[in-house]
Structures are given as C-alpha cells and as structure tokens.
Amino acid sequence: MGWDQATARQIIVPRGARVFEIDSPHAWADLCRRFPLDVTASRRHDWYRATSRVGRWVIPDWLEVARKFDAVHLTVAGYLSTAGLAVPVADDLMTVLAGWDPDQTFWLAEVAQNEATH
C-alpha cells in the first residue's frame, strides 16, 4: 500500500464497555443468529468458491449489533478456529468469518479513550 510509517496508541476501555467476544465458530454463529443480515446475493459466488457450499449466507447486521454492544473483539483462538470456514447459523443459513485479523476489535461506539486524552 506504500505506507512507510504507522502510529500505535494504547486505549483505555471503560469497565462498563459491552464487548462481544468471538472466541469460536459457535460465538460467530451466535452473533449472526442474533443479528442476521442476508448477504447471499453479494457473497454466494465467493463463498461457494471458498467452501463449496450452496445456500443462503448471513453476516451480522452491524447497525443492530451496535444497539446491544460497544465493540466486537475477535480473539486469536476465534480467528484460528473460525476464519474461512462455512459456519452453520441455522438449518438453512451459513456464514463465513472473513475480512478480520486475529485479535482485532471493531468499535461500534465511542467508549474507548486514547491514553493521552484520559
């Protein structure tokens, strides 16, 4: 990407932050089951090529997730056990954890603070 530098900042997560932990395929499926967004039309071809599975696909509806959680964190164990697999959500629904890095957190609300501003 042509980057030659990066900045890393420590953040402080308040005790009351509502963080959903993805630590297994079951946890990812649970998030998708609770907040389903059908993405079959946009993902079916790519995810078929990756998994050989034909059917309906869902991911979490992030707007709905944000109403319940401040952040979603993917643990290293969650990444290693889930990424790239066809994960059952319901009888006719599957999902794939894609586009994440190990130990990544997606913040859905502004609750964390930079150490410098705390």
LINKA-V579417 format. One record per backbone hydrogen bond with DSSP energy under -1.0 kcal/mol. CO is the residue of the C=O (numbers start at 0). NH is the residue of the N-H. E is the energy in kcal/mol with one decimal. If there is no record, write none. Layout:
CO_NH_E + CO_NH_E
//
This chain:
9_114_-2.3 + 11_112_-2.1 + 13_16_-1.9 + 17_69_-3.0 + 17_70_-1.7 + 19_72_-2.9 + 21_74_-2.3 + 23_27_-1.9 + 24_28_-2.7 + 25_29_-2.4 + 26_30_-2.2 + 27_31_-2.1 + 28_32_-2.6 + 29_33_-2.5 + 30_34_-1.8 + 34_60_-2.8 + 36_58_-1.8 + 38_42_-2.2 + 39_43_-2.4 + 42_46_-3.0 + 43_47_-1.8 + 44_48_-2.1 + 45_49_-1.7 + 46_50_-2.1 + 47_51_-3.4 + 55_93_-1.7 + 56_38_-2.3 + 58_36_-1.9 + 59_61_-1.1 + 60_64_-2.4 + 61_65_-2.2 + 64_67_-1.6 + 64_68_-2.8 + 69_107_-3.2 + 69_108_-1.3 + 70_19_-2.5 + 71_105_-2.8 + 72_21_-3.4 + 74_78_-2.4 + 75_79_-2.7 + 76_80_-2.0 + 78_82_-2.1 + 81_84_-2.0 + 86_94_-1.8 + 92_88_-2.5 + 92_89_-1.4 + 93_57_-2.2 + 94_86_-3.3 + 96_83_-1.8 + 100_103_-1.3 + 103_73_-3.1 + 105_71_-2.1 + 108_110_-1.5 + 112_11_-3.1
//
